[in-house]
Amino acid sequence: MSGGAGFDAATSRKVEALYLTPEVATQRFQVLKALELREGERVIDIGCGPGLLAHEMAASVGRDGCVCGIDISEDMLAISRERCAEQNWAKFQMAEATDLPHPDDSFDAAVSTQVYEYVADVPAALSELWRVTRPGGRVVIIDTDYGSLVIHTENQARTERVVQAWDDHFLHPGLPRILSRLLRDAGFIIRRRDVIPMFNPEYQDNSYGRRLFGMMASFAVGRNHISRQEADTWLAEFAELGRQGRFFFSLNRYLFVADKPDAG
Ligand SMILES: C[S@@+](CC[C@H](N)C(=O)[O-])C[C@H]1O[C@@H](n2cnc3c(N)ncnc32)[C@H](O)[C@@H]1O
């Protein structure tokens, strides 16, 4: 997985499973609340992925509204289309975050969750976000700061190698730290910022931390001299820590709510 183009069919399904965990479902609830969508509104989902948020937004805006999802992964778009098959006011299209296929001022609201950390030119993407949002419209962005990862491990060196291999696939693993400035430079007025923790103090089946570790282990194989066997041993450490009641995982996502000021 490298950049958006790396979200092939298998990875897309893994992301879908990760994003169906209760932690990310809670995040979607927070995003929907922040968006304050009303019936009949038009909203764009930039990097819509498996369409979980698009599906919920389509229910909020109703058939008189419109949800436009864009993504650079055809496999992700296929999952989105399947998920929203009965909501024909939700449309999905292949496009780059830096080149949105919509006229100026098209949307009442725009959202992009867990996407800009993969985009090479974030200022260009924010400039596109600004362009397609109408004056008086609002935007909601979420990105993870991988510097906030706290894991209990008894083999720090091995864990650091796996985490390093994982971090290397993000173009901006610490984007939230600089996003306020980038949003202001693009012309937005920041209204709110919040931290959304992915927090698992126990080793549980359908938890974000456990699923993410599975993805990290598979991704690390062949990188940083990590073999499949070492990746499996790394994973097994957490299962054992879980059995002993000594598991700990915490990683922060950051929510930004901003407005495009009214013209004049
Ligand atoms: C981690 S997933 C997040 C999906 C979705 N936003 C969510 O939160 O459920 C990242 C998504 O961003 C897409 N993506 C990455 N780079 C992109 C780009 N430059 N333009 C558009 N989409 C991009 C990927 O294809 C992938 O579907």
The ligand as a Gaussian input file, in Angstrom:
#p B3LYP/6-31G(d) Opt

LIG

0 1
 C       -7.668000       5.353000       4.804000
 S       -8.802000       5.503000       3.480000
 C      -10.085000       6.561000       4.173000
 C      -11.423000       6.343000       3.536000
 C      -12.591000       7.198000       4.025000
 N      -12.354000       8.608000       3.893000
 C      -12.927000       6.877000       5.464000
 O      -12.518000       7.601000       6.375000
 O      -13.646000       5.885000       5.667000
 C       -7.953000       6.639000       2.418000
 C       -8.657000       6.822000       1.087000
 O       -8.086000       7.960000       0.431000
 C       -7.957000       7.672000      -0.942000
 N       -6.933000       8.564000      -1.498000
 C       -5.604000       8.546000      -1.240000
 N       -4.979000       9.510000      -1.927000
 C       -5.933000      10.165000      -2.633000
 C       -5.920000      11.273000      -3.536000
 N       -4.772000      11.870000      -3.847000
 N       -7.087000      11.690000      -4.060000
 C       -8.255000      11.053000      -3.748000
 N       -8.342000      10.008000      -2.893000
 C       -7.196000       9.568000      -2.349000
 C       -7.594000       6.193000      -0.963000
 O       -7.796000       5.588000      -2.208000
 C       -8.481000       5.653000       0.138000
 O       -9.747000       5.250000      -0.336000

